[in-house]
Amino acid sequence: MRTILWILFPALILIATACDDGKTQNSSQGDGRNIGAKLRQEKILVDDATLIGDRPRLLKGFYEANQALKKDFDIDFRVVTVQNEKDLDRFANRTFQQLQKESRSRSGKALLLVIDPVKDQVRLEVSQALEPVYTDAFVSYLERKGMVPYFRDGKVIDGIWMMLELIRDRAFEAKAGKEFVEPMPSRSIGAGARTEAKLGQKDPDAKAGPQVHAESTQTPAQIMRKYMQVLKSHNKNPDLEIYSKATREFFRHWTVTEINQNNEVKFLGPCLDRQKTIYTPDRAHAVNLVLPLDENRKCSPYFFVKEEGKWRLDIASMAQSLRFNQTMDWHFDLAKRLEGEGIYYAQAFDGYTFDHNGYPFRPDAKDRKPDDARWGFKCKGWYRPGDPTKMARCWIAGVWRGSPAEVRMGLEPYDYIYAVGEGADQKKNASWKDFTDYMAAVPSGEIATVVVERYRKGEQYPYRVIRRGIAP
């Protein structure tokens, strides 16, 4: 067994907003509300120092990623936080030996991260079976370029997340027979060496970089090429002119590391020349994507918004609605896909439907929208209980897969139509005719607004959801 002692940091930590797990959410792996107890019970994440906090979504994602690491590579990765241990070396070694006796790994592949905020130390234990893979050079790289930037911003849990992702990425490379070669010059810290983490000590160069301008004559494709150069040069300036206003605000509060940028270059590079630009009818939004979507799931779409007459990257909206799995296949967060600016970008995905995890695919011909249906939905009648007028209202009996009703509006079978329109023009308790007339009358390119009632299993009363979408 090799031991690496390598991070120093302050005792008092305020954990910032959780990084997005980017993983498929599978309810069979436990309810997010009690996942912390599950992690502790299985001794995967024992937070005795209460550094992590109650973060159900983050913890659920961590559990799933940890399980995937075990399933794919037989690596048993544990995290323990402690309070003021007299001898952290001895504690870590003793804890590691105990976990080895009850290890989930069949091949002796184990990693243990021990964090003591009072001693201001982190210790990583590496089992002998993993020493050839997780070398001193890799740990040094992980520390300096992976964790330290998050620690500087006071984001401990984000740093742990980055560690888990890098451990998994390195496992993939090792499986393919690749040696670890750091993408920039460095010095090896060596086993047992220490270095400052500088947690909470803001890096004056963390948001540095020259301005990159957007010109009114440049297309989204040309802006993408400028963005690629930003990534390659490790320009972390959040206020680049090629970013939308919302994206600038997003980057001002988001930790960007060279590892993040290098990874994006790796995945964007093979896709850049194959991207096609799809513009919305108002010519104020656009999406760069590689078709067909279901055959190019490693080529993420990129969103653009026109501001002050110039195309700008809307990475803020991308961060809201796009997710990535362990192998970097992109998919939608279905709950977030149509929020905010998402209603404008949605029409770029016409003709595609989504599985329950948000992955796009082309529906069978029999499931496609017929030529004579504008929106692609089918109504059946229902009556509100106790309504003396017995007025027929619409419930959505069917939605053609890949149709505007599904892709742009997010309508679902068994949606009960409650209202149409917005503001003073909204019509509540809309009849079947009110609804169908309204949907037919919304001009192409304008926003249609519908309020639907949905029922949760086991609940008597419905909850209401506003659905908005650009009319075809």
N, C-alpha and C positions, 0 to 999 in steps of 0.2 A: 504494500500500500504506500502511495506517495501522498504527502501532505503539502498543500500550498497555503501559506498565510499571506494575504495580500491587500487588504483594504482597511483603511482607518477612516472613521467618520463620527460626527457628533451624536450625542445621546438623544437630543430632542428633535423629532422629525414630524413634520406635517405632511401627510401623504396627499398628493394632488389628485386630480380627477383621474380615474383609472384609464389606462390605455385600452383601446378596443382589442378584444381578444381575437377578432378576425377568424373565429372558428365556427364551425357548424354547431348550432345549439341543439342538442339532442336530449329531450326530456327523459329518456330512459336512463340517463346517467345521474339522475337525482335532481330534486327541486333546488333552485338557486338559493332559496331562503334558508336551507339547512345544510348547504354544501360545506360550510366552514366546519361544522361538527363532523361531517364525513371525512374531510381532509385530516382532521385531528385524530379521529378514531383509527384511520388507516395509517397514521403517522407519516403522511406525505408532506403536510405543512402544519407544523406545531408552532403556533405563534404565542409563546409564553411572554414575550416582551410587548405584545399588542402593537406591533408596528404596522400590521396590514389593515386592521379595522374590519368593519362589517361591509364587505363589498361583494354581494351575491353574484352579480354577473361576472366580475373579474375572477372570483374564486372558482366559479363553475367552469369558465374557460381554462383556467390554470389546471383544474382537475382533468379536463378532457385532453389538454395538450400533454400532461404528464402521463396519462394512460396511453396515449398514442406513442409516446417515446418508449414506453415499456413494451407495447405490442409490436412495434416496428423494429426495435433494436435491442430489446431485452435489457434496457438500461433503467435501473432503479434510482430515480432522482428524488432526494428529500431536502426539505428546508426546515431548519429549526431556529427560532429566535429565543434568546435567553437574556436574563437580567443579571449583569455583574458577576459572572463566574470568576472564581479566584484564579483558576488556571484554564484558560480557554482551550489551549492545546490538549490538555488531558481530558477535558470534558468532550471535545470534539472527537478525539480518538476513542474514548469509551463509548460514546453514543454511536459512532460508526460501527464499532465492533458488535454492539448489541443489535443494530439494525441488520448487520450482515448475517447474523444468526437466523433472522426472520425475513431475509431478503426476498423480494418479489422476483429477482433475477435468477434465472436458472444457470447462468454462465459467469456469475461473480462480477457483473458489470454494475458498479454502484458509484454514485456521487452524493456527497452530503455537503450542504451549505449551512454553516452555523453563523448566526449574526448576534453580536452582543453590543447593543447601543451604548451601554454604560462604559464598557472597556473600549468602545470605539473601534471594534475589530470585526472582521469577517474572515472566516476560515473555510476553505474548500478542501474536502477530503476526496481523493481520487483512488479508486481501487486499482490493484495491480493489473487487472485485466484491461483497464482503460488507459493506462499510462502511455501506450504508443499512439493513442488517438488524441487525448487531451494533454498535449505537451505543454511545457513551460511557455513556449512561444505563443501557443494558442491562448493560454490563460492570460498572458500579458496583454495580448491584443483584445481579448474580451473585456478585460478590466479597463484599459485606457480608452478604447473606442466604443465599447458597448455600455458599460455600467457607469463610469465616471461622469459622462455628460448628464445622465439622469440624476445622479447623486448631487451634482452641482446645483441642479434645479430643485433639489429636495424631493425627488420622485423615486423613493426607494423601491416601491412595488413595480414601477415601470422598469427599473434597472434589473430586478429579478426576472421580470418577463423577458427582457432582452437576453439575459443569460440563458434562459430556457430555450429561446428560439435559436441562439447561436450554437448551443449544445446539440440541438436537433439538426441544424444545417451541417455542422461538422460531422455528425454521424452519417448523413447522406453522402458527404464527400468521401469519408473513409470507406464506406461500403462500395463506392465506385473506384476505390483504389487510389484516391488522390491524396497527396501529401498536403499538409497545411502550409500555404505560402501567403504571408501577410501582404495585402495590396499596397503597403506603404512602408518605408524604412522604419525600423524600430530597434530597440535594445531589449534583450531578454532579461526579465527580472530574476529568473532562476528560482528553483524550488525553495520555499521558506523565506523568500525575500518579501519586503514590505514596501508600500508606496502610499502616498497621501491620496485620499479619495476627493478631498476638497468639497465635501458635501455642504451645500448651502453657500459656497463661495462662488458667486457668479463669475463665469468666464467672460471677460470683456470682449473676446473674439468669437463668442458662441453664435452671435447674430451678425457676423461681419461678412462683407462681400460687396463688390462693386455693383452699381446700378445696372440693370438690364432693361432697356426701353422697349415699349411696344409701339409700332407705327400704325397709323390708320390704314395703310395700304397692305398690311401683312395679314395673311390668312391664318386660321387656327393651325394648319400644318406647319407654317413658318414659325409660329410662336412655339410649337412643340420642339422644333429643332433648337431654338434658343434655350428652352427649358432643359433639353438634354445637355447642353454645354454648362448650364448652371449646376446640374448634378455632377458632371465630370470634374468640374473645378472646385467642388465642395463649397459653393457659394451658399451661405446660410442666411443671407440678408432677407428678412421677412417682408420688406417693403419694396420688392422689385415691381416695376411697372407692368410686367407681364402677368402679375397676379391680380385677381379681382380684389375689391375692397374687403369682402368677407374673408378671402384667403389670407390677406395680409394680417388681419386681426387674428385669424386662426394660427398662423405661424409665429406671431408674437408670443403666444402662450404655449406653443408646442415645442418639445425638445426634438431637434433634428441632429442626427449623428452622421458621421462619415459612413458608417456601416449602412444606415438607412439609405443614403444616397447611392452608395456602391451597389446595393441590392436592386434599387430601382433601375439603375443603368443596365444591370445584367438582364432584367426582365423586359425592359422597354426596348433595348437595342434591336432584338430580332423582330420586333413588331412595328417599329417606327415607319419603315418604308411601305408597309402594307396597310397603314391606316387610311380609312375613308372618312371624309367629313360629311356629316348629315346636319343640315341647317333646319331650324324651325321656321314655320311660315312667317313669323314676325322678324326673322333674320336677326334676332337679338340673342339667341342661344344656339349652340352647336355641340355636337358630340363627335369626337374622333374615335373610331372603333375599327376592329378587324373582323371581317365577315368570312364565313358564318360564325356567329357567336359561340355556338355549341362545339365547334371544332377548334376554337382559339381561346380557350379559357385561361390561358396564361397571358393573354394580351388584354390588359385592362382597358376599358373605355376611359377617355379623358373628356371632362366637361369644360365648356367655354361659355362665357357671357360677354356681351358687348357693352362696354362702359366708356363713356366719353368718346364714342366713335371708334374704339379700339377693342380687338378681341383679346380677352384675358382668361387665364386658367382659373377655373372655379374648383379648386381643390377642396375648399370648405364643403361644398355640396357632395363631392366624391367621398370625403371622409364620413359624411353623414349616412350615405346610402350604400356604399360598396364595402364588401368584406372579402377576406382571403382565407383559404384553408391552409393546412399544413404544407401542401405542395404548391402554394401560391396560385391556385385557381380562383378566379374572382367570381363573386356572386352578389346578389342584392340582399340587404336587410329589408325584408318585405314590409316590416312595420315602419321603416323610414323612407322607403323608396319614393313616395309621392309627397313628402313634406317639403315645404319651402319652395325653392327653385326646382325641386324634383319634378313638379308637374310639367315643366317646360321640356326637360330632358327626356321624359318618358316616351314621347312619340318617336324618338330615334330607335326604339326597340319594338315598334309595330311588327306584327307577324311572328313574334317570339312569345312563348309562354314561360312560366317559371314553375319549377318543382317546389316542394314544401320547404326546401332550404334556400330558395332564391336563385338557383342555377337556371340560366336561360336555355331553352331548347326549342326546336322547330316542331310545331304540332303536326300530327297526321293530317292529310288532306281533308278527311272527313270532319275534322275538328276546326277547320279554318272558317273565317267569316265569309258568308255567302256574298255574292256581288250586290244583291239588292238590300243588304242591311247596312245602314250607316254606322251604327255603334256596335252591333253584334250582341245584343241581349234579347232575352225572351221573357215576357211578362206572363204571370198568371194572377188571377184575382183573389183578394182577401178582404175581409170586412172587420173593422175595428169593433171589438165587443162592446155592446151597449150603445152603438151608434144608431140613433133613430132613423137616419137617412138611408141606411144600408147602402152607402156609397162604395162601389168597388174601388179598391186601391191595388197598386202593383206590388207583387213580390217577385224578385228576380228568380225565374225558374231555370234559367240557363244562360251561360255566357260563352260565346264562341272563343276558343283558345287562340290567343294572339290578336284578338280584336281590340279596338280602342276602348270598349267597355271594360276590358280586363287590364290592358297595358297602360292606358292613359288615365282611366278613372278608378281602377281598383275595385270595381263592382264584383260581388261574389254571389253565387247561388244562395238563396234564402235571405238575401238582403230585402228588408221590407221598406219601401219608399215612404218616408215621412214628410219631407219638404223638398221644394225645388227653389233655386234662386238664392239671392243673398240680400241682406239689408232690408230696406223698405219694400223691395220688390219680391221678397221671399213669400212663397205660398206654402203654408203649413197644412197638414192633413190633406196632402195632394191626392187627388183621385188618379185612377189609371190614366184617364185622358189628360189630366193636368201634366202628369209626368211625361207621357209619350209626346205630347204636343211641345212641351218645353225642350226636350232633348232634340226634337226635329228642328226647332226654331233657332237654336244657338248657332250663330254664324261660324263658319269654318275659321279656325285659328283663335276663336274667343274661348274664354273659360266657362265651362259648365259646372254648376255647383248643385250637389244633391245631398240631402241628409237622409241617412238610412238607419234603420233600427236593426240591431243584431241581438241574438240571444246567446248567453253563455250557458253551458251545460249545467243543469242543476239549479238555475236561477229562474225565477218566475217573470221578472220584469226585464225588458230589453235595455240596452245602452245605445246611445246615438253616436254615429260617426259621420263626419263631414267628408265627402268625396269630391275632389275637384280634378278636372282634366281638360285638356285642350281639345276642342271639337274638331273632328276630321272634316 
